[in-house]
Amino acid sequence: MNLLTKIRTLRHVRPAPEPDLPDVAHAVAIIMDGNARWARKRGLPIAAGHRAGTKALRRTVEAAIVLGVDSLTVYAFSTENWNRPPDEVKLLMEIFTETIERELPDLVRQGVRTRFIGRRDRAPAALQERMAALERETEGNDRLDLWIAFDYGGRAEIIDAANRAVAAGAEVDEETFASFLTAPDMPDPDLLIRTSGELRISNFLLWQLAYAELVFVDTLWPDFGEDQLRAALDDYASRRRRFGGR
């Protein structure tokens, strides 16, 4: 039995959501920051930080399911990240490829549908193939939508959407413009979390974050998990969202 056959035979298994949860942020976005600092604090190579970051993502996906989150969008690689040292970029591409191959069976089993936003044409061919396979093999899942922003920039997305709208000859209002975004069916985040103590959004989901609640945590991404996600969701639940009103 080959890998894909095994994957297709796996049953979706999802832990039951906890009872009496407060008002949940059903759509959560995370800027996963702090891998390199985590490694440096421990005297480890940067690669160790990035690999630890993939484990944090696994924990966070599992926690999101338990805590009742429906949509999780993570910032994996920005358009600006190409400016990092070539050796680090090459390493990241290898880690992305390995991680997709390793995690695909569990994502299928857990009922996680995974999609990518951003460009793909600059990624290595092997990574592009893994990305396509991950989307294809999880397409029927419906327990959590995991959106991975790869080679993504918020300004570039808005410019591309504007160009598509012009090419279509569309009369643009907010709803029409949103339909030309990279993933028009992706819900606007209720909550944005950024790890590592940095207080900025770094060109992430500039259109979609218009009314999101923002939570900044000092935890470095490789140390992030269920406790930190729960705390951020509790913070969100304690707020009153006004959407510009009173």
N, CA and C of each residue as an Amber inpcrd file, in Angstrom:
protein
   738
   0.8510000  -1.1930000   0.0000000   0.0000000   0.0000000   0.0000000
   0.8880000   1.2440000   0.0000000   0.7000000   2.1590000  -0.9860000
   1.5460000   3.3460000  -1.0310000   1.0350000   4.4120000  -0.0670000
   1.8260000   5.5000000   0.0580000   1.5090000   6.5340000   1.0470000
   0.1400000   7.1480000   0.8100000  -0.1710000   7.4880000  -0.4600000
  -1.4430000   8.1520000  -0.7330000  -2.6190000   7.2430000  -0.4260000
  -2.4580000   5.9230000  -0.7020000  -3.5280000   4.9820000  -0.3850000
  -3.7510000   4.9230000   1.1220000  -2.6300000   4.9090000   1.8710000
  -2.7500000   4.8980000   3.3300000  -3.4550000   6.1500000   3.8300000
  -3.0910000   7.2840000   3.2350000  -3.6820000   8.5510000   3.6600000
  -5.1850000   8.5350000   3.4520000  -5.6000000   8.0220000   2.2820000
  -7.0310000   8.0360000   1.9620000  -7.8390000   7.1280000   2.8790000
  -7.1730000   6.1350000   3.4980000  -7.9000000   5.2090000   4.3570000
  -7.9790000   5.6860000   5.8010000  -7.2280000   6.7420000   6.1200000
  -7.2360000   7.2460000   7.4910000  -8.5750000   7.9070000   7.8100000
  -9.0610000   7.6920000   8.9990000 -10.3260000   8.2900000   9.4050000
 -10.0720000   9.6070000  10.1050000 -10.9960000  10.5420000   9.9160000
 -10.8910000  11.8300000  10.5850000 -11.1200000  11.6240000  12.0790000
 -10.1990000  12.1120000  12.8780000 -10.3360000  12.0250000  14.3240000
 -10.1590000  13.4190000  14.8980000 -11.1590000  13.9140000  15.5890000
 -11.0760000  15.2470000  16.1890000 -11.4800000  15.1870000  17.6450000
 -10.6320000  15.7080000  18.5500000 -11.0600000  15.7690000  19.9450000
 -12.3170000  16.6240000  20.0670000 -13.2000000  16.2460000  20.9790000
 -14.4300000  17.0140000  21.1610000 -14.0980000  18.3830000  21.7340000
 -14.7270000  19.4520000  21.2060000 -14.5040000  20.7850000  21.7780000
 -14.8720000  20.8020000  23.2530000 -14.1630000  21.6020000  24.0180000
 -14.4270000  21.6730000  25.4410000 -15.7660000  22.3700000  25.6970000
 -16.5210000  21.9230000  26.7020000 -17.8270000  22.5390000  26.9910000
 -17.6700000  23.9200000  27.5940000 -18.7300000  24.7220000  27.4510000
 -18.8120000  26.0370000  28.0940000 -17.6650000  26.9680000  27.7220000
 -17.2470000  26.9120000  26.4630000 -16.2240000  27.8450000  26.0100000
 -16.8070000  29.2480000  25.9180000 -15.9990000  30.2910000  26.1740000
 -16.4740000  31.6540000  25.9580000 -16.6290000  31.9080000  24.4690000
 -17.0780000  33.1080000  24.1200000 -17.2150000  33.4890000  22.7250000
 -15.8840000  33.2760000  22.0170000 -15.8670000  32.3920000  21.0400000
 -14.6170000  31.9870000  20.4040000 -14.3370000  32.8480000  19.1890000
 -13.0670000  33.1750000  18.9950000 -12.6430000  33.7920000  17.7420000
 -12.6000000  32.6780000  16.7090000 -13.6080000  32.6100000  15.8640000
 -13.7050000  31.4820000  14.9380000 -12.6440000  31.5250000  13.8500000
 -12.1690000  32.7180000  13.5180000 -11.1090000  32.8560000  12.5140000
  -9.9120000  33.5370000  13.1740000  -8.8030000  32.8230000  13.2330000
  -7.5980000  33.3030000  13.9100000  -6.4480000  33.3500000  12.9160000
  -5.6640000  34.4040000  12.9850000  -4.4460000  34.5170000  12.1780000
  -3.2570000  34.6560000  13.1210000  -2.1240000  34.0720000  12.7310000
  -0.9360000  34.1100000  13.5860000   0.2900000  34.4880000  12.7650000
   1.0250000  35.4780000  13.2670000   2.3540000  35.7730000  12.7340000
   3.3300000  34.9890000  13.5980000   3.8970000  33.9390000  13.0290000
   4.7540000  33.0100000  13.7680000   6.1790000  33.5730000  13.7880000
   6.5230000  34.2670000  14.8590000   7.7940000  34.9940000  14.9040000
   8.6410000  34.5230000  16.0820000   9.9540000  34.4590000  15.8680000
  10.8620000  34.1850000  16.9800000  11.6780000  32.9150000  16.8730000
  11.6310000  32.2250000  15.7290000  12.3940000  30.9850000  15.5970000
  13.8930000  31.2020000  15.7870000  14.4340000  32.2210000  15.1180000
  15.8820000  32.4530000  15.1830000  16.3060000  32.8590000  16.5930000
  15.5130000  33.7180000  17.2440000  15.8590000  34.1370000  18.6050000
  15.7960000  32.9650000  19.5730000  14.8250000  32.0970000  19.3730000
  14.7090000  30.8980000  20.2050000  15.9750000  30.0590000  20.0890000
  16.4670000  29.8840000  18.8710000  17.6810000  29.0870000  18.6600000
  18.9070000  29.7700000  19.2660000  19.0350000  31.0790000  19.0430000
  20.2070000  31.7940000  19.5600000  20.2610000  31.7500000  21.0860000
  19.1040000  31.8660000  21.7380000  19.0680000  31.8170000  23.2050000
  19.5960000  30.4930000  23.7360000  19.5130000  29.4520000  22.9310000
  19.9410000  28.1230000  23.3520000  21.2820000  27.7190000  22.7490000
  21.9100000  28.6450000  22.0430000  23.1910000  28.3290000  21.4220000
  23.0730000  27.3060000  20.3080000  21.9190000  27.2740000  19.6430000
  21.6510000  26.2990000  18.5880000  21.6790000  26.9760000  17.2250000
  21.8870000  26.2100000  16.1620000  21.7980000  26.7910000  14.8190000
  20.3720000  27.2280000  14.5110000  20.2340000  28.1880000  13.6120000
  18.9080000  28.6950000  13.2540000  18.0020000  27.5720000  12.7690000
  18.5840000  26.5820000  12.1020000  17.7830000  25.4540000  11.6090000
  16.9950000  24.7990000  12.7310000  17.6040000  24.7130000  13.9160000
  16.9110000  24.0930000  15.0530000  15.6870000  24.9110000  15.4440000
  15.7930000  26.2300000  15.3540000  14.6470000  27.0760000  15.6620000
  13.5170000  26.8950000  14.6700000  13.8600000  26.8310000  13.3870000
  12.8230000  26.6550000  12.3680000  12.1530000  25.2870000  12.5050000
  12.9410000  24.2670000  12.8180000  12.3420000  22.9320000  12.9750000
  11.4710000  22.8740000  14.2260000  11.9030000  23.5480000  15.2850000
  11.0570000  23.6180000  16.4810000   9.7680000  24.3760000  16.1790000
   9.8550000  25.3460000  15.2740000   8.6670000  26.0930000  14.8790000
   7.6230000  25.2280000  14.1980000   8.0570000  24.2220000  13.4440000
   7.0890000  23.3290000  12.7950000   6.3350000  22.5010000  13.8360000
   7.0160000  22.1550000  14.9360000   6.3440000  21.4160000  16.0080000
   5.3240000  22.3100000  16.7170000   5.6710000  23.5930000  16.8490000
   4.7190000  24.5300000  17.4560000   3.4720000  24.6700000  16.5950000
   3.6500000  24.6590000  15.2830000   2.4890000  24.7470000  14.3930000
   1.6000000  23.5270000  14.5530000   2.2090000  22.3580000  14.6630000
   1.4080000  21.1480000  14.8710000   0.6020000  21.2700000  16.1660000
   1.2500000  21.6830000  17.2540000   0.5380000  21.8430000  18.5370000
  -0.6000000  22.8420000  18.4120000  -0.3470000  23.9190000  17.6890000
  -1.3430000  24.9790000  17.5740000  -2.5360000  24.5310000  16.7440000
  -2.2930000  23.7810000  15.6890000  -3.3930000  23.2370000  14.8880000
  -4.2540000  22.3190000  15.7500000  -3.6150000  21.4390000  16.5030000
  -4.3650000  20.5260000  17.3670000  -5.1690000  21.3010000  18.4180000
  -4.5460000  22.3330000  18.9890000  -5.2360000  23.1380000  20.0000000
  -6.3970000  23.9110000  19.3950000  -6.2160000  24.4230000  18.1890000
  -7.2820000  25.1820000  17.5300000  -8.5280000  24.3190000  17.3510000
  -8.3240000  23.0580000  17.0010000  -9.4570000  22.1450000  16.8340000
 -10.1840000  21.9610000  18.1630000  -9.4240000  21.7060000  19.2210000
 -10.0150000  21.4750000  20.5420000 -10.7620000  22.7060000  21.0430000
 -10.2100000  23.8910000  20.7590000 -10.7620000  25.1250000  21.3150000
 -11.8520000  25.7500000  20.4510000 -12.2260000  25.0960000  19.3600000
 -13.3740000  25.5490000  18.5850000 -13.0870000  26.5570000  17.5000000
 -11.8220000  26.7350000  17.1330000 -11.4710000  27.6250000  16.0260000
 -11.8340000  26.9380000  14.7100000 -12.4120000  27.6750000  13.7850000
 -12.8120000  27.1170000  12.4930000 -11.7910000  27.3760000  11.3910000
 -11.1200000  28.5270000  11.4660000 -10.1840000  28.9300000  10.4150000
  -8.9130000  29.4650000  11.0630000  -7.7620000  28.9220000  10.6340000
  -6.4680000  29.3410000  11.1660000  -5.5670000  29.7170000   9.9980000
  -5.0900000  30.9620000   9.9920000  -4.2050000  31.4440000   8.9360000
  -2.8530000  31.7640000   9.5500000  -1.7840000  31.1880000   8.9980000
  -0.4520000  31.3900000   9.5650000   0.4770000  31.9890000   8.5140000
   1.3370000  32.8630000   8.9850000   2.2990000  33.5600000   8.1190000
   3.5880000  32.7540000   8.1270000   3.7950000  31.9700000   7.0800000
   4.9370000  31.0630000   7.0380000   6.1610000  31.6710000   6.3640000
   5.9390000  32.4470000   5.2870000   7.0720000  32.9910000   4.5220000
   6.5660000  34.1970000   3.7530000   7.1660000  35.3500000   4.0290000
   6.7080000  36.5860000   3.3960000   7.4870000  36.8740000   2.1200000
   6.9670000  37.7950000   1.3250000   7.6940000  38.2090000   0.1180000
   9.0420000  38.8120000   0.4930000   9.1220000  39.4310000   1.6550000
  10.3830000  40.0350000   2.1010000  11.3880000  39.0010000   2.5950000
  10.9140000  37.7980000   2.9510000  11.8320000  36.7810000   3.4650000
  12.8390000  36.2900000   2.4310000  12.5710000  36.5540000   1.1530000
  13.5630000  36.2050000   0.1240000  14.8510000  36.9960000   0.3180000
  14.7990000  38.0870000   1.0770000  15.9840000  38.9130000   1.3060000
  16.8970000  38.3490000   2.3900000  16.5010000  37.2640000   3.0190000
  17.3630000  36.6280000   4.0120000  18.5660000  35.9800000   3.3190000
  19.6070000  35.6110000   4.0850000  20.7710000  34.9590000   3.4710000
  20.3540000  33.7410000   2.6430000  20.9540000  33.5470000   1.4690000
  20.5560000  32.4350000   0.5900000  20.5690000  31.0760000   1.2790000
  21.5350000  30.8380000   2.1600000  21.5950000  29.5420000   2.8400000
  20.3770000  29.3290000   3.7360000  19.9070000  30.4070000   4.3830000
  18.7310000  30.2790000   5.2370000  17.4720000  30.0620000   4.4020000
  17.3630000  30.7530000   3.2790000  16.2070000  30.5620000   2.3960000
  16.1690000  29.1230000   1.8890000  17.3240000  28.6140000   1.4660000
  17.3990000  27.2250000   0.9830000  16.9820000  26.2580000   2.0880000
  17.4510000  26.5110000   3.2980000  17.0810000  25.6720000   4.4330000
  15.5770000  25.7090000   4.6720000  14.9900000  26.8970000   4.6300000
  13.5510000  27.0200000   4.8480000  12.7560000  26.2460000   3.8080000
  13.1680000  26.3170000   2.5520000  12.4690000  25.5780000   1.5020000
  12.5330000  24.0740000   1.7740000  13.6890000  23.6100000   2.2380000
  13.8370000  22.1850000   2.5510000  12.9500000  21.7950000   3.7320000
  12.9110000  22.6580000   4.7490000  12.0810000  22.3610000   5.9230000
  10.6000000  22.3720000   5.5560000  10.1760000  23.3270000   4.7370000
   8.7810000  23.3520000   4.2890000   8.4270000  22.0500000   3.5750000
   9.3060000  21.6180000   2.6730000   9.0500000  20.4040000   1.8930000
   8.9590000  19.1890000   2.8040000   9.9210000  19.0560000   3.7240000
   9.9310000  17.9180000   4.6520000   8.6920000  17.9320000   5.5480000
   8.3260000  19.1100000   6.0110000   7.2110000  19.2220000   6.9510000
   5.8910000  18.8290000   6.3000000   5.6720000  19.2790000   5.0770000
   4.4330000  18.9140000   4.3860000   4.3450000  17.4040000   4.2290000
   5.4480000  16.7920000   3.8080000   5.4410000  15.3370000   3.6030000
   5.1850000  14.6050000   4.9190000   5.7760000  15.1000000   5.9910000
   5.6370000  14.4340000   7.2910000   4.2460000  14.6200000   7.8870000
   3.6870000  15.8210000   7.7430000   2.4440000  16.1500000   8.4350000
   1.1840000  15.7980000   7.6580000   1.3090000  15.5370000   6.3730000
   0.1130000  15.3230000   5.5510000  -0.8040000  14.2300000   6.1080000
  -0.2820000  13.0430000   6.4800000  -1.1990000  12.0140000   6.9910000
  -1.9870000  12.4560000   8.2180000  -1.3290000  13.1680000   9.1460000
  -2.0410000  13.6140000  10.3470000  -3.0750000  14.6830000  10.0310000
  -2.7630000  15.5660000   9.0880000  -3.7330000  16.5920000   8.7100000
  -4.9830000  15.9490000   8.1150000  -4.7840000  14.9040000   7.3270000
  -5.9300000  14.1780000   6.7730000  -6.7190000  13.5190000   7.8990000
  -6.0100000  12.8440000   8.8020000  -6.6720000  12.1340000   9.8970000
  -7.4630000  13.0770000  10.7950000  -6.9220000  14.2650000  11.0200000
  -7.5780000  15.2200000  11.9120000  -8.6800000  16.0190000  11.2260000
  -8.8440000  15.8510000   9.9250000  -9.8910000  16.5790000   9.2160000
  -9.5490000  18.0160000   8.9210000  -8.2530000  18.3200000   8.7590000
  -7.8060000  19.6860000   8.4930000  -7.6840000  19.9030000   6.9870000
  -8.4040000  20.8600000   6.4790000  -8.2480000  21.2490000   5.0800000
  -7.1760000  22.3290000   4.9990000  -6.1890000  22.1330000   4.1320000
  -5.0610000  23.0580000   4.0510000  -5.0020000  23.7010000   2.6780000
  -4.8600000  25.0350000   2.6860000  -4.7040000  25.7790000   1.4360000
  -3.6160000  26.8360000   1.6030000  -3.0280000  27.2140000   0.4890000
  -1.9490000  28.1980000   0.4890000  -2.4280000  29.4890000  -0.1500000
  -1.9600000  30.6140000   0.4010000  -2.1840000  31.9080000  -0.2320000
  -0.8220000  32.5400000  -0.4910000  -0.7290000  33.2980000  -1.5710000
   0.5440000  33.8780000  -1.9660000   1.0270000  33.2600000  -3.2700000
   2.2470000  33.5910000  -3.6460000   2.8270000  33.0780000  -4.8800000
   3.4290000  31.6930000  -4.6480000   3.4990000  30.9200000  -5.7310000
   4.1630000  29.6180000  -5.6580000   5.2760000  29.4840000  -6.6810000
   5.2380000  30.3280000  -7.6980000   6.1280000  30.1240000  -8.8380000
   7.5970000  30.2820000  -8.4890000   7.9210000  30.9470000  -7.3690000
   9.3180000  31.1160000  -6.9980000   9.8170000  30.0060000  -6.0740000
   8.9260000  29.1330000  -5.6460000   9.3150000  28.0170000  -4.7850000
   9.9670000  26.9160000  -5.6180000  10.8560000  26.1190000  -5.0150000
  11.4330000  24.9800000  -5.7360000  10.3390000  24.0370000  -6.2330000
  10.6120000  23.3600000  -7.3300000   9.6090000  22.4840000  -7.9450000
   9.1110000  21.4240000  -6.9700000  10.0260000  20.8460000  -6.1850000
   9.6220000  19.7980000  -5.2430000   8.6420000  20.3380000  -4.2070000
   8.8650000  21.5620000  -3.7600000   7.9550000  22.1640000  -2.7840000
   6.6100000  22.4770000  -3.4260000   6.6140000  22.9770000  -4.6440000
   5.3500000  23.2430000  -5.3370000   4.5230000  21.9690000  -5.4580000
   5.1880000  20.8560000  -5.7450000   4.4780000  19.5760000  -5.8640000
   3.8680000  19.1640000  -4.5310000   4.6180000  19.3480000  -3.4310000
   4.0990000  18.9890000  -2.1060000   2.9180000  19.8810000  -1.7240000
   3.0140000  21.1490000  -2.0580000   1.9170000  22.0690000  -1.7470000
   0.6440000  21.6440000  -2.4730000   0.7790000  21.3190000  -3.7410000
  -0.3840000  20.8920000  -4.5260000  -0.9620000  19.5930000  -3.9720000
  -0.0820000  18.6690000  -3.5790000  -0.5480000  17.3940000  -3.0330000
  -1.2770000  17.5960000  -1.7090000  -0.7520000  18.4870000  -0.8740000
  -1.3880000  18.7570000   0.4150000  -2.7850000  19.3320000   0.2200000
  -2.9280000  20.2630000  -0.6910000  -4.2500000  20.8310000  -0.9640000
  -5.1940000  19.7660000  -1.5250000  -4.6820000  18.9670000  -2.4330000
  -5.5180000  17.9500000  -3.0790000  -5.9860000  16.8950000  -2.0730000
  -5.0840000  16.4100000  -1.2360000  -5.4130000  15.3120000  -0.3360000
  -6.2610000  15.7450000   0.8610000  -6.2940000  17.0380000   1.1550000
  -7.1090000  17.5090000   2.2890000  -8.3680000  18.2410000   1.8370000
  -8.6260000  18.2480000   0.5520000  -9.7150000  19.0610000   0.0000000
 -11.0730000  18.7440000   0.6160000 -11.3110000  17.4870000   0.9530000
 -12.6160000  17.1110000   1.4860000 -12.7610000  17.2870000   2.9870000
 -11.7350000  17.7550000   3.6570000 -11.7830000  17.8950000   5.1140000
 -12.5680000  19.1440000   5.5280000 -13.1750000  19.0910000   6.7240000
 -14.0360000  20.2150000   7.1060000 -14.0060000  20.5470000   8.5990000
 -13.0320000  20.0270000   9.3320000 -12.9940000  20.3090000  10.7690000
 -12.2230000  21.5780000  11.1000000 -11.2280000  21.9030000  10.3080000
 -10.4810000  23.1520000  10.4780000  -9.9250000  23.5400000   9.1230000
 -10.0740000  24.8090000   8.7660000  -9.4320000  25.3350000   7.5610000
  -8.1040000  25.9510000   7.9660000  -7.0150000  25.3840000   7.4560000
  -5.6780000  25.9020000   7.7160000  -5.1840000  26.5960000   6.4550000
  -4.9690000  27.9030000   6.5590000  -4.4760000  28.7020000   5.4450000
  -3.0180000  29.0380000   5.7270000  -2.1420000  28.6990000   4.7980000
  -0.7130000  28.9510000   4.9790000  -0.2830000  30.0330000   4.0030000
   0.1460000  31.1670000   4.5490000   0.6110000  32.2750000   3.7090000
   2.0800000  32.0460000   3.3700000   2.3340000  31.7640000   2.1030000
   3.6940000  31.4660000   1.6380000   4.0330000  32.4050000   0.4880000
   5.2170000  33.0100000   0.5540000   5.6160000  34.0350000  -0.4230000
   4.4630000  35.0260000  -0.5790000   4.0200000  35.4990000   0.5730000
   2.8300000  36.3480000   0.6420000   3.2030000  37.7380000   1.1470000
   2.5600000  38.7490000   0.5770000   2.6600000  40.1180000   1.0680000
   1.3160000  40.7930000   0.9090000   0.8690000  41.4890000   1.9330000
  -0.4430000  42.1260000   1.8920000  -0.5620000  43.1850000   0.8180000
   0.4760000  44.0090000   0.6410000   0.4200000  45.0360000  -0.3980000
   0.3510000  44.4020000  -1.7840000   1.1590000  43.3690000  -2.0030000
   1.1470000  42.6940000  -3.3030000  -0.2230000  42.0960000  -3.5870000
  -0.8670000  41.5290000  -2.5590000  -2.1960000  40.9540000  -2.7550000
  -3.1960000  42.0260000  -3.1740000  -3.1350000  43.1990000  -2.5500000
  -4.0650000  44.2810000  -2.8800000  -3.8160000  44.7950000  -4.2950000
  -2.5520000  44.9590000  -4.6670000  -2.2270000  45.4110000  -6.0250000
  -2.7030000  44.3970000  -7.0590000  -2.4520000  43.1130000  -6.7940000
  -2.8920000  42.0710000  -7.7290000  -4.4110000  42.0620000  -7.8590000
  -5.1100000  42.2320000  -6.7370000  -6.5770000  42.2540000  -6.7740000
  -7.0740000  43.4490000  -7.5750000  -6.4310000  44.6030000  -7.3940000
  -6.8300000  45.7960000  -8.1460000  -6.6280000  45.5870000  -9.6390000
  -5.5110000  44.9840000 -10.0120000  -5.2500000  44.7230000 -11.4310000
  -6.2710000  43.7520000 -12.0180000  -6.6530000  42.7320000 -11.2420000
  -7.6580000  41.7850000 -11.7310000  -9.0150000  42.4690000 -11.8860000
  -9.3470000  43.3430000 -10.9520000 -10.6220000  44.0590000 -11.0390000
 -10.6570000  44.9670000 -12.2610000  -9.5520000  45.6630000 -12.5220000
  -9.4770000  46.5370000 -13.7030000  -9.5940000  45.7130000 -14.9770000
  -8.8710000  44.5890000 -15.0170000  -8.9080000  43.7390000 -16.2100000
 -10.3070000  43.1940000 -16.4630000 -11.0570000  42.9700000 -15.3840000
 -12.4200000  42.4460000 -15.5210000 -13.4300000  43.5420000 -15.8130000
 -12.9940000  44.7900000 -15.7660000 -13.9120000  45.9000000 -15.9940000
 -14.9580000  46.0280000 -14.9150000 -14.6040000  45.6140000 -13.6950000
 -15.5840000  45.5910000 -12.6090000 -15.7910000  46.9760000 -12.0150000
 -17.0350000  47.2480000 -11.6250000 -17.3260000  48.4450000 -10.8390000
 -17.0890000  48.0770000  -9.3850000 -16.0890000  48.6800000  -8.7800000
 -15.5670000  48.1630000  -7.5220000 -16.2170000  48.8020000  -6.3010000
 -16.7220000  47.9530000  -5.4110000 -17.0530000  48.3370000  -4.0490000
 -16.3080000  47.3480000  -3.1490000 -16.5100000  47.4270000  -1.8430000
 -15.7380000  46.5620000  -0.9470000 -15.9660000  45.0850000  -1.2420000
 -17.2200000  44.7100000  -1.4130000 -17.5380000  43.3010000  -1.6340000
 -16.9530000  42.8090000  -2.9490000 -17.0860000  43.6080000  -3.9910000
 -16.5480000  43.2110000  -5.2910000 -15.0320000  43.1180000  -5.2330000
 -14.3880000  44.1150000  -4.6220000 -12.9310000  44.0930000  -4.5300000
 -12.4500000  42.8510000  -3.7870000 -13.1220000  42.5070000  -2.6880000
 -12.7210000  41.3350000  -1.9050000 -12.7890000  40.0600000  -2.7320000
 -13.6860000  40.0280000  -3.7110000 -13.8150000  38.8300000  -4.5460000
 -12.6070000  38.6220000  -5.4520000 -11.7730000  39.6450000  -5.6130000
 -10.5820000  39.5280000  -6.4460000  -9.3230000  39.2440000  -5.6290000
  -9.4510000  39.0950000  -4.3220000  -8.3040000  38.7630000  -3.4880000
  -7.8590000  37.3310000  -3.7420000  -6.6850000  36.9870000  -3.2270000
  -6.0960000  35.6690000  -3.4890000  -7.0320000  34.5370000  -3.0970000
  -7.6600000  34.6590000  -1.9350000  -8.5640000  33.6110000  -1.4460000
  -9.8490000  34.2750000  -0.9660000 -10.7640000  34.5690000  -1.8770000
 -11.9750000  35.3070000  -1.4940000 -12.8610000  34.5650000  -0.5030000
 -12.6980000  33.2470000  -0.3990000 -13.5190000  32.4900000   0.5430000
 -12.8740000  32.3660000   1.9220000 -11.6970000  32.9320000   2.1060000
 -11.0570000  32.9090000   3.4200000 -11.7140000  33.9550000   4.3150000
 -12.2010000  33.5720000   5.5010000 -12.8730000  34.5550000   6.3610000
 -11.8930000  35.5800000   6.9200000 -12.3660000  36.8050000   7.0950000
 -11.5410000  37.8120000   7.7520000 -11.2590000  37.3610000   9.1850000
 -10.0190000  37.4760000   9.6380000  -9.7050000  37.0430000  11.0050000
 -10.4550000  37.8650000  12.0530000 -10.9640000  37.1770000  13.0570000
 -11.4910000  37.8540000  14.2400000 -10.3420000  38.3090000  15.1320000
  -9.2790000  37.5230000  15.1320000  -8.1680000  37.7230000  16.0600000
  -6.8450000  37.5050000  15.3420000  -5.9180000  38.4390000  15.5330000
  -4.5370000  38.2700000  15.0750000  -3.6400000  38.1240000  16.2960000
  -2.8100000  37.0910000  16.2820000  -1.8180000  36.8720000  17.3320000
  -0.4340000  37.0100000  16.7060000   0.4270000  37.7790000  17.3540000
   1.8290000  37.8050000  16.9370000   2.6870000  37.3970000  18.1310000
   3.5910000  36.4620000  17.8900000   4.4870000  36.0060000  18.9380000
   5.7750000  36.8240000  18.9450000   6.5740000  36.6330000  19.9860000
   7.9430000  37.1640000  20.1410000   8.0020000  38.5940000  20.6550000
   6.8640000  39.2040000  20.9700000   6.8750000  40.5320000  21.5610000
   6.9580000  41.6900000  20.5920000   7.0310000  41.4110000  19.3000000
   7.0650000  42.4890000  18.3070000   5.6610000  43.0630000  18.1280000
   5.5780000  44.3920000  17.9330000   4.2800000  45.0710000  17.8720000
   4.0420000  45.6340000  16.4830000   3.9160000  44.7710000  15.5040000
   3.6330000  45.1970000  14.1310000   2.9990000  44.0300000  13.3840000
   2.4030000  44.3430000  12.2150000   1.7190000  43.2900000  11.4570000
   2.4890000  42.8580000  10.2180000   3.5780000  43.5330000   9.8860000
   4.5400000  43.0540000   8.8890000   3.9170000  42.6810000   7.5420000
   3.0480000  43.5540000   7.0250000   2.5250000  43.3630000   5.6690000
   1.6750000  42.0920000   5.5440000   0.9970000  41.7210000   6.6130000
   0.2080000  40.4890000   6.6420000  -1.2800000  40.8180000   6.6040000
  -1.9910000  40.3010000   5.6120000  -3.4550000  40.3940000   5.5310000
  -3.9530000  41.8220000   5.7520000  -3.3770000  42.7620000   5.0180000
  -3.6940000  44.1690000   5.2480000  -5.1710000  44.4800000   5.0230000
  -5.7840000  43.8630000   4.0410000  -7.2130000  44.0740000   3.7840000
  -8.0580000  43.3500000   4.8300000  -7.7180000  42.1130000   5.1080000
  -8.5680000  41.2490000   5.9270000  -8.5360000  41.5940000   7.4130000
  -7.4790000  42.2750000   7.8720000  -7.3470000  42.5630000   9.3040000
  -8.0230000  43.8630000   9.7330000  -8.8340000  44.4430000   8.8650000
  -9.3990000  45.7700000   9.1330000 -10.0700000  45.8730000  10.5020000
 -10.7990000  44.8430000  10.9250000 -11.5310000  44.9020000  12.1930000
 -11.1050000  43.8010000  13.1640000  -9.9610000  43.2100000  12.9230000
  -9.4830000  42.1470000  13.8100000  -9.0330000  42.7140000  15.1520000
  -9.2080000  41.9280000  16.1910000  -8.5980000  42.2340000  17.4840000
  -7.1510000  41.7360000  17.4450000  -6.2400000  42.5060000  18.0370000
  -4.8180000  42.1740000  17.9870000  -4.3250000  41.7740000  19.3710000
  -3.5860000  40.6730000  19.4260000  -2.9690000  40.2190000  20.6710000
  -1.4920000  39.9610000  20.3960000  -0.6300000  40.6320000  21.1440000
   0.8120000  40.4540000  20.9990000   1.3300000  39.7430000  22.2480000
   2.0480000  38.6550000  22.0430000   2.5510000  37.8750000  23.1760000
   4.0730000  37.8170000  23.1140000   4.7020000  37.7370000  24.2840000
   6.1640000  37.6950000  24.3460000   6.7290000  36.3210000  23.9930000
   5.9140000  35.2930000  24.0620000   6.3690000  33.9350000  23.7840000
   6.9810000  33.8330000  22.3950000   8.1490000  33.2150000  22.3050000
   8.7410000  32.9450000  20.9990000   7.9770000  31.8000000  20.3430000
   7.8630000  31.8330000  19.0230000   6.9970000  30.8820000  18.3410000
   7.2680000  29.4190000  18.7000000   8.5050000  28.9390000  18.7780000
   8.6920000  27.5190000  19.0940000   8.1460000  27.1020000  20.4550000
   7.9010000  28.0580000  21.3550000   7.3410000  27.7470000  22.6730000
   5.8220000  27.9160000  22.7160000   5.2120000  28.2890000  21.6130000
   3.7730000  28.5490000  21.5670000   3.0160000  27.2280000  21.5090000
   1.8600000  27.1980000  22.1650000   1.0470000  25.9860000  22.1550000
  -0.3450000  26.2630000  22.6840000  -0.9860000  25.2260000  23.2130000
  -2.3870000  25.3500000  23.6260000  -2.5790000  26.4020000  24.7080000
  -1.6830000  26.4630000  25.6970000  -1.8600000  27.4260000  26.7870000
  -1.8620000  28.8620000  26.2620000  -0.9320000  29.1480000  25.3530000
  -0.8320000  30.5070000  24.8120000  -2.0160000  30.8340000  23.9060000
  -2.4550000  29.8490000  23.1180000  -3.6160000  30.0770000  22.2630000
  -4.8620000  30.2950000  23.1100000  -5.0180000  29.4910000  24.1400000
  -6.1760000  29.6450000  25.0250000  -6.1860000  31.0310000  25.6710000
  -5.0140000  31.4900000  26.1250000  -4.9290000  32.8090000  26.7580000
  -5.3100000  33.9140000  25.7780000  -4.8620000  33.7900000  24.5320000
  -5.2040000  34.7960000  23.5190000  -6.6970000  34.7790000  23.2180000
  -7.2830000  33.5880000  23.1490000  -8.7220000  33.4800000  22.9060000
  -9.5240000  34.0380000  24.0850000  -9.0310000  33.8110000  25.3040000
  -9.7040000  34.3740000  26.4800000  -9.6430000  35.8980000  26.4540000
  -8.4870000  36.4330000  26.0640000  -8.3400000  37.8850000  25.9380000
  -9.3490000  38.4150000  24.9230000  -9.4280000  37.7450000  23.7810000
 -10.3860000  38.1400000  22.7430000 -11.8180000  38.1160000  23.2880000
 -12.1560000  37.0510000  24.0100000 -13.5280000  36.8900000  24.5040000
 -13.9090000  37.9750000  25.5060000 -12.9140000  38.5910000  26.1300000
 -13.1950000  39.6290000  27.1240000 -13.4130000  41.0010000  26.4900000
 -13.1850000  41.1110000  25.2020000 -13.2870000  42.4050000  24.5320000
 -14.6670000  42.5840000  23.9000000 -15.0320000  43.8430000  23.7320000
 -16.2700000  44.1680000  23.0210000 -15.8880000  44.7100000  21.6540000
 -16.2820000  44.0170000  20.6220000 -15.9470000  44.4410000  19.2580000
 -16.9930000  45.4450000  18.7780000 -16.5290000  46.6250000  18.3690000
 -17.4600000  47.7010000  18.0050000 -17.5440000  47.9350000  16.5000000
 -16.5680000  47.4810000  15.7420000 -16.5730000  47.6640000  14.2870000
 -16.8040000  49.1270000  13.9020000 -16.1890000  50.0380000  14.6470000
 -16.3080000  51.4580000  14.3410000 -17.4630000  52.1520000  15.0340000
 -18.3580000  51.3860000  15.6720000 -19.4920000  51.9850000  16.3680000
 -19.1810000  52.2040000  17.8380000 -20.2440000  52.3630000  18.6400000
 -20.0660000  52.5810000  20.0840000 -20.6980000  51.4420000  20.8710000
